[in-house]
Amino acid sequence: MRRLLLSAAVFVAVLAPSAPAWAHAQLVKAVPARDAALPSAPSTVELTFSEDLNPEFTTIVVSDVARQRVPASAPAVDGPSGTLTLGRPLNDGAYTVAYRVVSADGHTVQGSYGFTVGDPTPPVAAPAPGSAGIPPAVLIGLGGLGVVLAGAAAYLYLSGKRRRMTT
């Protein structure tokens, strides 16, 4: 029984230093949600955390796939929530929400997540008439020729090396 109590005490002592990390604010809700596929563009982004935010140190940005920031107002903070109003409608595509906030207790929390609007893949241009590309049979033939040439080069290199060693 004493061993069990001693083991439990050691276990608690090892985990105790990490307990303050559990007290940091955490993102508990996001609109749009992480990995959301939206049929139409949102006009705002709202992040809600597990603790009240310090309005002076709350940053929320939305970036497009080219990492260009989307114009937006400064985040409005109301208790544990920060709301960003976008300055223009978002086009179809992938976007990233990045945040860096300081909770009322002074801890900094940062992170990011993505969402998409409409069809995130750009349309594929149809090939021009008469330019269908290289036929697969030609590509296979060129690949085979490359293998044969590489084999021949290796043979010649190794046979030349053997002749030098014997003389």
C-alpha positions in Angstrom: 0.0 0.0 0.0 2.9 2.4 0.8 4.3 1.8 -2.6 1.0 2.6 -4.3 0.8 5.9 -2.3 4.4 6.7 -3.1 3.8 6.0 -6.8 0.7 8.3 -6.7 2.7 11.1 -5.0 5.5 10.9 -7.6 2.9 10.9 -10.4 1.2 14.0 -9.0 4.6 15.7 -8.4 5.6 15.1 -12.0 2.3 16.4 -13.5 1.9 19.4 -11.1 4.3 21.7 -12.9 2.3 21.4 -16.1 -1.0 22.2 -14.4 -0.7 26.0 -15.0 -0.6 25.4 -18.8 -4.2 24.1 -18.5 -5.3 27.5 -17.3 -4.5 29.3 -20.6 -7.4 30.5 -22.7 -8.5 28.1 -25.4 -10.4 28.6 -28.6 -13.8 27.0 -27.9 -15.9 28.2 -30.9 -15.1 29.7 -34.3 -17.5 31.1 -37.0 -16.7 30.1 -39.7 -15.6 26.8 -38.1 -12.3 25.1 -38.7 -12.2 23.4 -42.1 -15.7 24.7 -42.9 -16.8 24.6 -46.6 -19.1 27.6 -47.0 -21.4 28.0 -50.0 -21.2 31.8 -49.6 -18.7 34.2 -48.1 -19.0 35.3 -44.5 -19.0 39.0 -43.7 -17.5 38.4 -40.2 -15.2 36.0 -38.3 -16.0 35.4 -34.7 -13.7 33.6 -32.3 -14.8 32.7 -28.7 -12.3 31.7 -26.1 -12.6 30.1 -22.7 -11.5 33.3 -20.9 -12.1 37.0 -21.4 -9.8 38.7 -23.9 -7.7 41.8 -23.4 -9.0 44.2 -26.2 -5.6 45.9 -26.5 -3.8 42.7 -27.4 -6.3 40.9 -29.7 -5.3 40.3 -33.3 -7.4 38.4 -35.8 -6.6 38.3 -39.5 -7.9 36.5 -42.6 -5.6 35.7 -45.4 -6.2 34.2 -48.9 -4.3 31.3 -50.4 -1.6 33.7 -51.6 -1.1 34.8 -47.9 -2.5 38.2 -48.7 -4.5 39.8 -45.8 -8.1 40.4 -46.5 -9.0 44.1 -45.6 -10.9 44.2 -42.3 -11.8 46.3 -39.3 -10.0 46.0 -36.0 -11.4 43.1 -34.0 -14.3 44.1 -31.7 -13.8 42.3 -28.3 -16.7 41.5 -26.0 -15.6 39.4 -23.1 -14.3 36.1 -24.4 -15.2 36.8 -28.0 -13.5 38.7 -30.8 -15.3 39.6 -34.0 -13.6 40.7 -37.2 -15.7 42.5 -39.9 -14.4 41.8 -43.4 -13.9 44.9 -45.6 -14.9 43.1 -48.8 -16.7 40.0 -49.9 -14.5 37.0 -50.2 -14.1 35.3 -53.6 -14.3 31.5 -53.9 -11.2 29.9 -52.5 -9.3 28.8 -49.4 -8.7 31.2 -46.5 -6.8 31.1 -43.2 -7.9 32.7 -40.0 -4.9 33.5 -37.7 -5.2 34.9 -34.2 -3.1 36.0 -31.4 -4.9 37.0 -28.2 -4.0 37.8 -24.7 -6.5 36.6 -22.1 -7.4 38.8 -19.1 -5.0 36.8 -16.9 -2.1 37.8 -19.3 -1.5 34.6 -21.1 -0.9 34.8 -24.9 -2.6 32.3 -27.1 -2.1 32.0 -30.9 -3.2 29.7 -33.6 -4.7 29.4 -37.1 -7.2 27.3 -39.1 -8.6 27.2 -42.6 -11.9 27.3 -44.3 -13.1 27.5 -47.9 -15.7 29.6 -49.7 -17.6 28.2 -52.7 -15.5 26.0 -55.0 -11.9 26.3 -53.8 -10.4 24.8 -56.9 -9.8 27.1 -59.9 -11.4 25.9 -63.1 -9.1 23.9 -65.3 -8.6 25.4 -68.8 -9.5 23.1 -71.6 -6.7 22.3 -74.0 -6.6 24.3 -77.2 -7.8 22.4 -80.3 -5.0 20.4 -81.9 -2.7 20.6 -78.8 -3.7 17.4 -77.0 -0.2 17.1 -75.6 2.2 14.1 -75.9 0.4 10.8 -76.4 1.0 8.3 -73.5 2.6 5.7 -75.9 5.3 8.3 -76.9 6.0 9.0 -73.2 6.3 5.3 -72.4 8.7 4.9 -75.4 10.8 7.8 -74.2 10.9 6.4 -70.7 12.0 3.0 -72.0 14.7 4.6 -74.2 16.0 6.5 -71.1 16.3 3.2 -69.2 18.2 1.6 -72.0 20.6 4.5 -72.4 21.2 4.6 -68.6 21.9 0.8 -68.7 24.3 1.2 -71.6 26.2 4.0 -69.9 26.5 2.0 -66.7 27.8 -1.1 -68.6 30.4 1.0 -70.5 31.5 2.7 -67.3 31.9 -0.6 -65.4 33.6 -2.4 -68.3 36.1 0.4 -68.7 36.8 0.3 -64.9 37.5 -3.5 -65.1 39.9 -3.1 -68.1 42.0 -0.5 -66.1 42.2 -2.8 -63.1 43.4 -5.8 -65.1 46.2 -3.9 -66.9 
